[in-house]
């Protein structure tokens, strides 16, 4: 393929509405940026406390956060 052919194919692809540039597709991947990001910490909890929250199923970390917010008087 010549450079001219490659440029012609690229130009056609860029004008095709059904073929958006890959940059636009890749920019949408992942989690949206949060207005209030959470910090990452390591905390040691008693096994029975951890088991209690994990037994309630997915979302246990959110429930631990809610319990700590309530205990700290933040909610």
C-alpha positions, 0 to 999 in steps of 0.5 A: 500500500502506498502512502497516498492510498493509506491517506485516502483510506484514513480520510474516508474512515474519518468522514464515515459517521458509523466509524467514530475515532477510537480516541472517543471510544477509549475516553469513555471507558472506566469509572466517571470521576467522582466529585468526592473521591474516597481515600484508600486505607488499610484497616484491621478489623475483628474477624466477627465484625468483618464477617458480619458485614460480608455476610450481608453480601456485596456492598459491605465496604459501603455499609462499613463506611456508613456505619463509621460515618454514623459513629463519627456523627457525620450523617 
